[in-house]
């Protein structure tokens, strides 16, 4: 068969198939799009509330909270001072509002990925059949171009915050699922046998032994989820997601070099801050579990 020049009948069948898929999905989105969108209304309200809360809070208070979180996670004055200086520079150059919007988006996306991804990872660790079923889905989520799954999301939910959130979550969720599964599976079987010898139930073994010992891997998944969420904010800006990514997209469309460069550096600064905090916390947690000093 000549794949470059298929028979006329095959080409007509292919066009008919594509057309039927397009029309079917279009009819589905028109019939159920509003109902599906209403399901995500609580998520939208929470995102808007968090963004308004951060904007209404005086910037010194926001800086203090962020510094405390940095110290709690990293226990490093270098990370704390660097984080505060980075946020001060972001505010000085007039990007505070967009930074807050990005921070709210990444926070909500990370929280949603954790609430959904960790239980899925636990289920995968519990059953090889579940793992073999979910792994191909994770492969597709990580490898499919982001512009491809933006199409059905936009057709179903239109342009706005919720479609952007879902797009970011689809892209950022696989790491936390994979590393939760891996961390639980790497728990020493002798430790589990000792827990069983003391009469521990499955729930007690899971929450008392497996999850605590898997926390370093889980926090590595949290780190990767945050990084991938930040990497997605520019693409999500194409469907109405506000924040630093929207300014980068505007700079690309209008050839504003300075605006694009500064907002891009702000995203990089956020990524570095979150990366250092989560990595240092994971290392401290691993050291603590290994019997070292905190």
BELNOR-V703641 format. One record per residue. N is the residue number from 0. RES is the residue in one small letter. PHI is phi in whole degrees, 0 to 359 (* if undefined). Layout:
BEGIN
N;RES;PHI  N;RES;PHI
END
This chain:
BEGIN
0;x;*  1;x;270  2;x;287  3;x;284  4;x;227  5;x;293  6;x;302  7;x;302  8;x;296  9;x;296  10;x;294  11;x;293  12;x;297  13;x;294  14;x;296  15;x;295  16;x;295  17;x;299  18;x;296  19;x;293  20;x;295  21;x;298  22;x;294  23;x;296  24;x;291  25;x;295  26;x;296  27;x;296  28;x;294  29;x;290  30;x;278  31;x;239  32;x;301  33;x;293  34;x;294  35;x;294  36;x;295  37;x;294  38;x;297  39;x;266  40;x;300  41;x;301  42;x;295  43;x;295  44;x;298  45;x;294  46;x;296  47;x;296  48;x;297  49;x;296  50;x;295  51;x;294  52;x;296  53;x;293  54;x;288  55;x;282  56;x;284  57;x;304  58;x;299  59;x;297  60;x;293  61;x;299  62;x;297  63;x;296  64;x;297  65;x;296  66;x;295  67;x;296  68;x;296  69;x;296  70;x;292  71;x;298  72;x;280  73;x;260  74;x;52  75;x;222  76;x;295  77;x;298  78;x;292  79;x;296  80;x;295  81;x;298  82;x;294  83;x;297  84;x;297  85;x;296  86;x;292  87;x;295  88;x;293  89;x;299  90;x;291  91;x;297  92;x;271  93;x;78  94;x;248  95;x;297  96;x;298  97;x;293  98;x;295  99;x;297  100;x;298  101;x;295  102;x;298  103;x;295  104;x;297  105;x;296  106;x;296  107;x;294  108;x;298  109;x;297  110;x;299  111;x;295  112;x;297  113;x;291  114;x;295  115;x;266  116;x;286  117;x;296  118;x;300  119;x;296  120;x;298  121;x;295  122;x;297  123;x;296  124;x;291  125;x;282  126;x;223  127;x;293  128;x;294  129;x;296  130;x;298  131;x;293  132;x;278  133;x;274  134;x;304  135;x;300  136;x;295  137;x;296  138;x;299  139;x;295  140;x;298  141;x;274  142;x;256  143;x;292  144;x;302  145;x;299  146;x;294  147;x;289  148;x;278  149;x;291  150;x;298  151;x;294  152;x;297  153;x;292  154;x;296  155;x;279  156;x;245  157;x;78  158;x;256  159;x;158  160;x;289  161;x;297  162;x;302  163;x;296  164;x;300  165;x;296  166;x;298  167;x;295  168;x;294  169;x;300  170;x;284  171;x;262  172;x;284  173;x;309  174;x;300  175;x;292  176;x;292  177;x;297  178;x;284  179;x;295  180;x;300  181;x;296  182;x;299  183;x;291  184;x;291  185;x;276  186;x;297  187;x;302  188;x;295  189;x;295  190;x;294  191;x;293  192;x;295  193;x;294  194;x;295  195;x;295  196;x;296  197;x;272  198;x;83  199;x;288  200;x;282  201;x;297  202;x;297  203;x;293  204;x;294  205;x;294  206;x;273  207;x;261  208;x;235  209;x;292  210;x;298  211;x;301  212;x;288  213;x;270  214;x;302  215;x;302  216;x;292  217;x;296  218;x;289  219;x;295  220;x;293  221;x;299  222;x;302  223;x;292  224;x;296  225;x;296  226;x;298  227;x;288  228;x;295  229;x;294  230;x;292  231;x;267  232;x;294  233;x;290  234;x;292  235;x;294  236;x;297  237;x;293  238;x;245  239;x;103  240;x;286  241;x;276  242;x;122  243;x;297  244;x;297  245;x;295  246;x;291  247;x;296  248;x;296  249;x;297  250;x;294  251;x;294  252;x;293  253;x;250  254;x;59  255;x;266  256;x;297  257;x;296  258;x;298  259;x;296  260;x;294  261;x;293  262;x;291  263;x;297  264;x;295  265;x;296  266;x;296  267;x;298  268;x;298  269;x;299  270;x;297  271;x;295  272;x;298  273;x;297  274;x;296  275;x;294  276;x;295  277;x;291  278;x;294  279;x;296  280;x;294  281;x;297  282;x;294  283;x;295  284;x;294  285;x;296  286;x;296  287;x;295  288;x;291  289;x;280  290;x;99  291;x;275  292;x;281  293;x;286
END
